Amino acid sequence: MRLLNTVMVVLAVVLPVELTGQSWSRIAVPELISQHEATYKVEPDGYLYSIVRSGTRPNLVNSVLRTPASQPGEWTDISGRGLPTAPLFLGAMGMMPNGTLLVVVAKGEGGLADVMWWNGSTKSPVWEKVKGWDGISSSYIYNFTNDSAGYTYFSPAWSGDIWRNNRPNSIHFSKIASNLYSVTRGGASGHPTTGGIYALKVFNIGDGKGDMMWACGEGELDNISLKFTPASNTAFLTTADGYSGNCTAIDRSPATILALRTSKSFWDRTPTTLNSIDIATRKVKTHPSPYPQTATSFPPNIHMDAVDTLHWITGKTWMISTRDSNDYKKIDLLISRDDGETWTDLTAEGGLDESCKGSNLAFGAVSNDKYVFARCQSGRVLWRYGPF
């Protein structure tokens, strides 16, 4: 049972780590994290957030903590009131343009995916369900994205539907598009008019169209207006372009959009596919994923259920944190400094010790424009690489 629900709890204090050049440093975490599994997310407000599941069945407790990403040290528990307990767990996290923090609440077996928002108070934190969304879903909600007008979007994945709040920064949501692939006719395998959406981003790429939705999942990568009119869509990564598996991650640098398609397994002969789209020319390039993997190649066999693994950091620098679809013990944490052309092992660079290498490295590293945060020992240990 939580003893303090409505007051700020300072859980650990360490001196800020001073870094000169790019290197690894270990980040102190409070006991609540070090003795339980944790996941992490860096949000635009400059904080590193941690989601922790503690306790024993059937009394499992969800907690949310945060610390400044640039100078981690003091962790604040913002769990407060309202977060669910077992059998529900916290998953994907996002932030509205005004700083309202959102978190997905889901059952492990699917069928329920609520969205909750935090009132922003560290002294009396409260979590409530967003309005409009009824929580009934055929699958999980994997990510959130914002447009320049202040609206926030999400998709309950398998349905292919798109939801948006009714006003900028509002916590009331409505469905604005039903089954996106029925609009674009861009589903997988013969292009049926159905399919889930796993990666959702709003980009303005300077082509005069303003904000556009880039969305993909069980089908092509669609680039469609925020009114979701079929005539506004441009399709990328169709079957003819090399569609092979679920599209699970997209992001952009100033010059390039990278999109990731994952394999079902190595043996089905549909290897992982990394595609880049040149923003200036719209030319699509496929980056090879040879087997066996070389010292500078992209991994050939990424687990298909891992969504939102690919992140742009800054300039031409990207990272990916992946799990092998045939060997769950094989985790890659790779960095590209040339917009996806080559990839190298980030754990091999200066200062990282055995607490975060090999079998101790856990899937789910995250980043912002300055640092990569490596999740180790199922999140009980945390390391940071940077600054960039």
C-alpha positions in Angstrom: 0.0 0.0 0.0 1.3 3.4 -0.8 1.9 5.5 2.3 2.2 8.9 0.8 -0.1 9.6 -2.1 -0.5 13.4 -2.2 2.9 14.8 -1.3 6.1 15.2 -3.2 8.6 12.5 -2.3 12.3 13.1 -2.9 13.8 9.6 -3.4 17.4 10.1 -4.2 19.9 12.9 -4.4 23.3 12.7 -6.0 25.6 15.3 -7.4 25.1 16.1 -11.1 27.4 14.3 -13.4 29.7 16.6 -15.3 30.6 15.2 -18.7 33.3 16.4 -21.1 32.9 15.0 -24.6 30.7 12.0 -25.4 31.0 9.2 -22.8 29.0 6.9 -20.6 28.2 7.7 -17.0 26.0 5.8 -14.5 22.9 7.6 -13.2 21.9 7.0 -9.6 18.3 5.7 -9.2 16.2 5.4 -6.1 15.5 2.1 -4.4 12.0 1.9 -5.9 13.6 1.6 -9.3 16.7 -0.4 -8.4 14.7 -3.2 -6.8 12.0 -3.3 -9.5 11.8 -3.2 -13.3 11.4 0.2 -14.9 10.9 1.8 -18.3 11.9 5.3 -19.3 10.9 8.2 -21.5 12.4 11.7 -22.1 9.7 14.3 -22.7 10.0 17.8 -24.2 9.8 19.5 -20.8 13.4 18.3 -20.1 12.5 15.6 -17.6 13.4 11.9 -17.8 10.3 9.9 -16.6 10.4 6.4 -15.2 7.4 4.0 -14.9 7.9 1.4 -12.2 5.8 -1.7 -11.3 6.3 -2.7 -7.7 4.7 -5.0 -5.0 3.7 -8.6 -5.3 0.7 -10.2 -6.9 -2.2 -9.5 -6.6 -1.2 -6.1 -5.0 0.9 -4.6 -7.8 1.4 -0.9 -7.8 2.2 1.5 -10.7 4.5 4.5 -10.0 5.7 7.4 -12.1 9.0 9.2 -11.2 11.0 11.9 -12.9 14.4 13.7 -12.8 15.9 16.4 -14.9 17.4 14.8 -18.0 20.3 17.2 -18.2 21.3 16.9 -14.6 19.7 13.7 -13.2 20.0 13.2 -9.5 16.8 14.2 -7.5 13.9 11.9 -8.4 10.4 13.0 -7.6 7.5 10.6 -7.2 4.5 12.0 -9.1 2.3 8.9 -8.7 -0.1 10.6 -6.4 -3.8 9.5 -6.7 -5.6 7.9 -9.5 -3.1 5.5 -11.1 -4.5 1.9 -11.5 -3.2 -1.2 -9.8 -3.0 -4.8 -11.0 -3.9 -6.2 -13.5 -3.5 -3.0 -15.4 0.0 -1.6 -16.3 1.4 1.7 -17.6 2.9 1.8 -21.0 3.4 4.4 -23.7 3.9 8.0 -22.6 3.5 11.3 -24.4 3.2 15.0 -23.8 0.8 17.7 -25.1 2.3 21.0 -26.4 1.3 22.7 -23.1 3.2 20.1 -21.0 0.3 17.9 -20.0 1.7 14.4 -19.5 -0.2 11.4 -20.9 0.2 7.7 -20.2 -1.4 4.6 -21.6 -3.0 2.1 -19.2 -3.4 -1.4 -20.6 -4.0 -5.0 -19.8 -1.3 -7.4 -20.8 -3.6 -9.4 -22.9 -5.1 -6.4 -24.8 -8.7 -5.4 -25.1 -8.4 -2.3 -22.8 -6.2 0.8 -23.4 -7.1 3.8 -21.4 -5.3 7.1 -21.5 -4.7 9.1 -18.3 -3.3 12.6 -17.8 -1.4 14.2 -14.9 -2.5 17.4 -13.3 1.0 18.7 -13.3 1.3 19.1 -9.5 4.3 17.6 -7.7 2.8 18.4 -4.3 -0.6 16.9 -4.9 -0.3 14.8 -8.1 -3.6 13.4 -9.5 -4.2 11.2 -12.5 -7.5 11.1 -14.4 -8.8 9.4 -17.5 -9.1 11.6 -20.6 -12.6 12.4 -21.7 -14.3 11.0 -24.9 -12.1 7.9 -25.3 -13.9 5.0 -23.8 -10.9 2.8 -23.2 -12.3 -0.1 -25.2 -9.8 -1.1 -27.8 -8.8 -4.2 -29.8 -5.2 -3.4 -28.9 -2.6 -1.2 -27.3 -2.0 2.5 -27.9 1.7 2.9 -28.9 2.5 6.6 -29.1 1.2 10.2 -29.2 2.1 13.0 -31.7 1.3 16.7 -31.8 0.7 19.2 -34.5 1.9 22.9 -34.6 -1.6 24.1 -33.6 -1.5 22.3 -30.3 -3.6 19.2 -31.1 -2.6 15.7 -29.9 -3.2 12.5 -31.9 -3.1 8.8 -31.1 -4.3 5.5 -32.7 -5.6 2.4 -30.9 -3.3 0.4 -33.3 -5.2 -2.6 -34.6 -8.3 -0.6 -35.4 -6.4 1.8 -37.6 -8.6 4.6 -36.2 -7.1 8.1 -35.5 -8.2 10.1 -32.4 -7.6 13.8 -31.6 -8.5 16.2 -28.9 -11.4 18.6 -29.6 -9.3 21.7 -28.9 -5.6 22.4 -28.6 -4.3 20.9 -25.4 -7.8 19.6 -24.4 -8.1 16.4 -22.4 -11.3 15.6 -24.4 -10.7 13.3 -27.4 -12.8 12.2 -30.4 -12.3 9.9 -33.4 -11.5 11.9 -36.5 -10.7 9.0 -38.9 -12.0 5.4 -39.0 -9.5 2.8 -40.2 -6.9 4.9 -41.9 -6.1 2.2 -44.5 -9.7 2.2 -45.6 -9.2 5.8 -46.5 -5.8 5.4 -48.3 -6.4 1.8 -49.5 -2.9 1.0 -48.4 -3.1 -2.1 -46.2 -0.7 -5.0 -46.4 -0.6 -8.0 -48.8 -2.6 -7.0 -51.8 -3.5 -3.7 -50.2 -6.8 -4.5 -48.5 -8.6 -1.6 -46.9 -7.8 -2.6 -43.3 -4.8 -2.7 -41.0 -3.3 -1.5 -37.7 -1.4 1.7 -37.3 1.8 1.3 -35.1 3.8 4.5 -36.0 2.2 7.9 -36.0 3.9 11.3 -36.5 3.0 14.8 -37.6 5.8 16.5 -39.7 6.0 19.7 -41.6 8.8 19.0 -44.1 8.7 22.5 -45.7 6.9 21.5 -49.0 4.2 24.0 -48.6 1.6 21.5 -47.3 2.1 22.4 -43.7 1.5 19.7 -41.0 0.9 16.3 -42.5 0.3 12.9 -40.9 2.9 10.2 -41.5 1.4 6.9 -40.4 2.2 3.2 -41.0 1.7 -0.2 -39.5 0.2 -3.2 -41.3 0.7 -1.6 -44.6 2.3 1.2 -46.5 3.6 4.5 -45.1 1.0 7.1 -45.8 1.6 10.8 -45.9 -1.9 12.4 -45.6 -3.4 15.7 -44.6 -4.8 16.2 -41.1 -8.2 16.3 -42.7 -7.6 12.7 -43.9 -8.9 13.3 -47.4 -7.8 10.4 -49.8 -6.7 12.8 -52.5 -4.1 14.4 -50.1 -2.3 11.1 -49.6 1.1 10.1 -50.9 2.0 6.5 -50.4 5.5 5.3 -49.5 6.8 1.7 -48.9 4.1 0.0 -50.8 4.4 -3.7 -51.8 6.4 -2.7 -54.9 8.8 -0.7 -52.8 9.7 -3.6 -50.7 7.0 -4.0 -48.0 7.9 -7.0 -45.9 6.6 -6.7 -42.4 5.0 -4.4 -39.8 6.1 -0.8 -39.9 6.9 -0.1 -36.2 8.9 3.2 -36.1 9.3 6.5 -38.0 11.2 9.6 -37.2 12.9 12.5 -39.1 16.1 14.5 -39.1 16.4 17.8 -41.0 17.2 15.9 -44.2 15.8 12.4 -43.9 12.8 10.4 -42.7 13.7 6.9 -41.5 11.1 4.1 -41.4 11.5 0.7 -39.9 9.8 -2.5 -40.9 10.4 -5.5 -38.7 10.7 -9.2 -39.6 8.4 -11.9 -38.4 11.4 -14.1 -37.9 14.7 -14.7 -39.8 13.3 -18.0 -41.1 10.3 -16.5 -42.9 12.8 -14.8 -45.3 11.3 -11.3 -44.6 14.3 -9.6 -43.0 14.2 -6.2 -41.2 14.0 -3.3 -43.6 15.2 0.2 -42.9 14.1 2.7 -45.4 15.1 6.3 -45.7 13.2 9.0 -47.5 15.1 12.0 -48.8 13.0 15.0 -47.7 14.2 17.2 -50.6 13.7 14.7 -53.4 11.2 12.1 -51.8 13.5 9.4 -53.1 13.3 6.1 -51.1 16.4 4.1 -50.3 16.5 0.7 -48.6 19.4 0.1 -46.3 20.8 -3.4 -46.3 20.4 -5.7 -43.2 22.8 -8.5 -44.0 23.0 -11.8 -42.1 25.2 -12.2 -40.2 25.3 -8.6 -39.1 28.5 -6.7 -39.7 30.2 -4.1 -37.5 28.5 -1.3 -39.3 25.3 -2.8 -40.7 21.7 -2.5 -39.5 20.4 -5.6 -37.5 18.7 -8.1 -39.8 16.1 -9.6 -37.4 14.3 -7.2 -35.1 11.5 -8.4 -33.0 8.2 -7.5 -34.8 6.3 -6.6 -31.6 8.7 -3.8 -30.5 7.3 -0.5 -31.5 8.9 3.0 -31.4 12.5 1.8 -31.2 14.1 4.2 -33.6 14.9 7.8 -32.5 16.5 10.8 -34.1 18.9 12.6 -31.7 20.4 15.6 -33.5 21.9 16.5 -36.8 22.4 13.2 -38.7 22.7 11.2 -35.5 20.1 8.4 -34.7 19.8 5.6 -32.2 18.0 2.3 -32.1 17.4 -0.1 -29.2 16.3 -3.5 -30.5 15.7 -7.1 -29.5 16.5 -10.0 -31.8 13.3 -11.8 -32.9 15.0 -15.2 -32.6 17.1 -14.6 -29.6 15.5 -12.6 -26.8 18.9 -12.3 -25.0 20.5 -10.5 -27.9 19.9 -6.7 -27.5 21.4 -4.1 -29.8 21.9 -0.5 -28.9 23.2 1.1 -32.1 24.1 4.6 -33.2 24.2 6.1 -36.7 26.0 9.4 -37.3 25.2 9.5 -41.1 21.4 9.5 -41.3 21.1 5.7 -41.2 23.8 4.7 -43.7 26.0 2.9 -41.1 25.3 1.7 -37.5 27.8 0.9 -34.7 27.5 -0.5 -31.3 27.0 2.3 -28.8 27.9 0.1 -25.8 31.4 -0.2 -27.1 32.1 3.5 -26.7 34.0 4.8 -23.6 33.3 4.1 -20.0 30.3 1.7 -19.9 30.9 -1.2 -17.5 29.6 -4.8 -17.4 26.4 -3.7 -15.5 25.0 -2.6 -18.9 26.7 -4.9 -21.4 25.8 -8.2 -22.9 22.9 -9.9 -21.1 22.7 -7.0 -18.7 21.7 -4.6 -21.5 17.9 -4.3 -21.7 15.6 -3.4 -24.6 14.2 0.1 -24.5 16.9 2.8 -24.5 15.5 6.3 -25.0 17.0 9.6 -26.0 16.6 13.4 -26.4 18.8 15.8 -28.4 21.7 15.6 -25.9 21.8 12.1 -24.4 21.0 8.5 -24.8 19.7 6.7 -21.7 20.4 3.0 -21.6 18.1 0.7 -19.7 20.0 -2.1 -18.0 19.0 -5.1 -15.9 15.4 -4.6 -16.9 15.6 -1.0 -15.9 17.0 -1.4 -12.4 20.3 0.2 -13.6 20.5 3.3 -15.8 23.4 4.7 -17.8 23.6 7.9 -19.9 25.7 8.6 -23.0 26.5 12.1 -24.3 26.3 15.0 -24.5 25.9 15.3 -28.3 
